[in-house]
């Protein structure tokens, strides 16, 4: 056995041309050798893997092409199965049975760009699917058969690796319309703030959401207290309408003046009420508290009696509403007592110049009071103020006017007597004192009186 000196190819006995490269071999090169030198082995490899060995190279390329096509075929078959409708249906079915919201989220899709699918949305979808066995079984059966079911459908959403189809479970976007009996109510869906219900009795729209079972909270949170209702709702029909009625009550107040304010449970609120009918609230229906209405003036504060909210219900007004001087006899007692003392001195002489703390209108009214005779000696003894205090109302000029009921005791011609007056008063800012604008006699008065010291 010999080897070609050119390419190292193996030669049989008597061969003078190399079967590998075709070169003539010198006669003395053809010899039998049981050994292969390092140089010969190198030339064998060279002959095998170079272009000078076209037959061997073709066989290698054919084998490599076959292997590559086989791998691609296996990959395509596996990819086609893994991305097929049936495989997606199987994975969704498994996620539903396992209650795996995270896995289900991976396969959910919406064509509405505003609908963001997350794990919380997938949990709501699972609640909807598992709400009844019939719903779940029909959905899974429809997915296996490639049919739509209610708000779910398997659709092709694109391509993977150019040739493989991509399928997802499409969910139809859901919308919510809410009407409530509360203005500016907060609306939460599964604990997430989705907006506010601004107007009482007017529907507001929210969405889009994934189909599902959700907990809906409508919350009133204002300066009068908190109220909340919670409902479990199903979103699967495209648009769902909900009416949320919170337990609320309102108070109707007819104010005699403008600028009236409120103290609720000891806290002064920013709310201001004007003359006429006012609606206060809403309050939680079961709320308990105290209401006091007031208005501040340069000389002090007038306020109402204390009202117990516990005893008030929807649309109950405050009857016989008045606000009075918070000190009862209050800041004007000294000025009124001085007027009443001067009044009986003026009666004795029928001289209006003896009146103190009186306006010109009051003096005119005094001089027109002819039922009291002249030269009747009247001596003032003491005076009292009604326990109702000072009341206030708005006059024709739009200004606040005040009135107080007083009782006097005096002596006339050695006999004891008494009068009851309704005094209309105003505050003189410059003189910083109270003046009597007018007065009227009352035949009787049922209220209680407190002596002005």
DORO-971221 format. One record per residue (C-alpha): residue in one letter; x, y, z. Coordinates in steps of 0.001 Angstrom, whole numbers, plus 500000, padded with zeros to 6 digits. Layout:
BEGIN
AXYZ ...
***
This chain:
BEGIN
X500000500000500000 X501250503488499142 X500211507092499375 X500064509935496883 X502901512398497317 X500637515248496261 X497484514841498337 X498297511930500605 X495542509786499177 X495790506037499612 X497110504041496592 X496635500391495864 X499329498153494488 X500025498849490875 X498243502232490863 X500182505040489157 X497430507641489226 X495934508929492459 X492144508254492638 X491730511318494796 X493594514071492927 X494357512272489634 X498072513086489692 X500516510580488281 X502621509010490957 X506277508123490276 X506884504453490288 X509189504534493235 X506474506285495295 X504126503332494992 X505109501112497754 X503541499155500457 X503862500764503888 X502126499622507040 X502760503027508580 X501215506444508075 X503475509386508719 X502282512615510347 X502658514356507012 X500522511773505311 X497732512066507908 X497710515808507451 X497315515389503731 X494458512923504193 X492585515508506275 X493354518150503700 X491980516007500952 X488855515284502909 X487895518854503804 X489044520971500898 X487530521771497551 X489943519302496017 X487585516625497444 X484202517563495901 X482554514226496489 X483226514243500210 X482225517923500594 X478915517300498857 X478097514446501170 X478876516588504223 X476744519504503018 X473845517183502240 X473989515705505714 X474153519158507325 X471196520397505267 X469161517353506254 X469911517889509925 X469020521623509701 X465721520928507956 X464883518279510517 X465537520705513374 X463461523417511692 X460630521000511077 X460648519905514730 X460811523519515893 X457962524582513635 X455813521666514735 X456477522400518387 X455971526155517907 X452759525618515981 X451408523489518790 X452542525807521579 X450943528824519865 X447831527069518625 X444262527793519687 X443999524398521344 X447127524841523419 X446005528342524475 X442613526952525445 X444333524231527476 X446536526750529320 X443581529013530046 X441579526032531298 X444434525058533598 X444771528642534916 X441013528753535603 X441037525430537455 X444121526423539462 X442782529911540154 X446066531302538813 X445350534961538045 X448966535682537138 X448998532960534494 X445603534016533154 X446794537621532891 X449473536525530367 X446796535329527944 X444264538181528239 X444020540848525571 X441874543866524766 X441824545898521582 X440821548950523634 X444042550814524363 X442559552428527484 X441885549057529110 X444977547979531001 X445004544268531860 X446821543465535112 X446726540771537756 X443877542474539624 X441807542510536428 X442578538798535949 X441327538096539486 X438020539778538646 X437789537704535436 X438378534519537458 X435575535480539850 X433226535897536891 X434197532570535304 X433963530663538586 X430696532257539617 X428832529231538263 X429942525827537028 X427699526173533998 X429380529423532929 X432842527931533379 X432054524690531514 X430434526482528577 X433338528927528302 X435982526165528287 X433998524106525782 X433626527114523469 X437326527891523660 X438231524308522774 X435983524499519722 X437256527934518714 X433925529671519321 X433227532986521028 X431428532929524366 X429702536060525634 X432452538653526233 X435345536231525524 X436922535090522246 X440249533628521061 X441760535789518348 X444996536048516393 X446891539089517621 X450031538936515465 X453012536765514507 X455854535179516423 X459148534578514661 X457470535733511439 X455735532431510621 X454024531356513864 X450599532770514706 X449977534336518115 X446640533785519836 X445194535521522939 X441934535465524869 X440219538717523941 X437962540343526545 X435347542927525637 X435706546263527507 X433034546916530130 X431556550246531234 X429775551307534387 X427048553962534797 X426418555073538380 X423660557236539798 X423596558070543500 X421705560220545975 X424890561980547047 X426767564848545468 X430546564559545038 X430722560924546161 X433922558929545734 X433622555769543614 X435987552812544202 X436158549520542302 X437954546730544153 X439585549371546337 X440810551506543429 X439548555066543030 X437896555320539597 X436414558818539921 X433658560788541590 X429890560937541248 X429513564704541044 X425758565316540853 X422841563897542756 X420512561852540558 X422680562272537425 X424445559261535882 X428217559322535533 X430100556881533247 X433271555001534170 X435525552554532329 X436705550644530476 X437156547598532737 X437807543922532117 X434770541639532479 X434534540387536034 X433011540421539495 X433959543531541448 X433271545180544792 X431845548650544187 X432115551263546955 X430280554599546860 X431640556818549617 X430469560147551015 X433141561951553007 X432403565549553941 X432529567917556895 X429331566424558294 X430568562821558445 X431125559653556402 X428734557211554767 X429469554225552526 X427681551495550618 X429341548411549122 X427870546284546346 X429162543232544511 X428565543815540816 X429008541802537623 X430420543490534529 X429840541299531481 X427096542887529374 X429075545803527930 X427413548504530033 X426023548065533547 X423861550655535333 X423963550935539128 X421950553094541532 X423703553650544842 X421569554970547683 X423523555979550745 X421889556397554138 X421718560189554317 X419617562967555778 X419417566698555175 X418328569579557397 X416201572405556050 X416959575770557632 X415017578990557076 X417441581739558053 X416234585234558954 X419563586798557930 X422514586494555573 X425929585199556601 X424770582694559182 X427391580091560153 X427365576716561855 X429094574980564737 X428810571182564402 X429887569069567365 X431914571953568722 X433718572646565435 X433141575823563434 X432536574954559775 X433235577073556703 X429664576727555435 X427637579956555268 X423878580271554943 X421853583160553568 X418399584511554238 X415639582124553216 X415592578354552893 X418917576516553088 X419735572826552802 X422362571522555216 X424072568205554642 X424143565493553718 X424663563914557120 X424949560151557657 X421442559008558540 X422488557562561891 X424739560471562869 X424437562051566291 X425655565561566947 X424846569084568051 X424103572013565756 X424479575652566810 X424054578533564341 X425778581862564893 X426902585152563452 X429677587404564709 X429296591171564974 X431685593909566106 X430022593881569523 X429861590109569989 X428247586904568781 X424608585961568327 X423865582248568279 X420942579852568234 X419887577259570715 X421538573855570466 X419809571393568162 X420210567638568534 X420852566011565150 X419795562621566513 X416183563768566582 X416240565160563056 X415427563233559903 X415273563861556182 X413841567290555288 X413040568299558867 X413292572058559343 X414250574080562402 X410980575494563631 X410736578898565315 X414368579504564543 X416016582429566290 X419517583382567218 X420203585201570418 X422964586862572358 X425213584109573649 X425413585792577068 X421581586065577276 X421548589489578955 X424665590009576875 X426641593029575841 X423770595506575604 X422231595152579082 X423875598259580579 X422876600462577633 X419278599181577650 X418925599671581385 X420073603284581023 X417460603842578319 X414659602345580413 X415581604477583452 X415538607606581264 X412267606515579690 X410267606889582910 X411966610194583681 X410879611428580233 X407343610100580840 X407055612119584032 X407780615335582145 X406789614243578656 X410219615463577550 X412053613354574959 X415282615190575707 X415568613125578882 X415899609935576790 X419399608472576620 X420679605887574136 X417779606737571823 X417750607565568103 X415702610402566576 X413182607829565384 X412773606590568959 X412237610128570241 X409599610693567594 X407790607504568628 X407972608582572267 X406374611951571580 X403585610232569669 X402695608090572664 X399683610180573881 X398047607546576057 X400323608506578932 X399197611761580537 X401408614671581453 X402561615317585010 X402285611661586063 X405119610915588415 X406850607675587362 X409764606182589261 X411798603378587659 X412632600455589945 X414097597519587968 X414097595884584557 X414317592377583069 X415342590858579747 X413501588004578103 X415262584639578298 X414917584374574508 X417673586971574304 X418254589151571286 X416682588173568006 X417808589353564600 X416283589704561151 X417065591517557910 X415298594845557400 X414088596364554128 X417536597885553520 X419138594441553699 X420798595178557027 X420556593126560188 X418165594578562744 X417887593456566350 X415101593258568878 X414772592319572515 X411789591932574839 X412102593614578234 X409918594065581294 X410038597013583688 X408715597594587180 X408026601165588331 X405803603262590567 X403245605747589270 X401318608000591655 X402438605804594591 X401129602623592850 X403261599732591544 X402960598968587886 X404840597206585087 X405333597439581323 X406467594959578667 X408309596434575674 X409630595116572410 X412727597240571814 X414218597537568314 X417876598307568719 X421036598974566726 X424714599212567535 X426537602533567223 X430071601610566088 X431442605107566683 X429997605461570164 X430408601736570811 X427031601434572466 X423500600236571806 X420746602629570752 X416981602118570794 X415478602806567344 X411865602167568292 X409705600493570895 X406276598970571165 X404138597954574128 X403101594344574528 X399974593329576375 X401494590056577503 X404474587805577005 X404647584114577881 X408425583813578126 X410629584000581159 X412690587017582160 X416069587537583817 X416780590700585799 X419302593110584311 X421737593941587126 
***
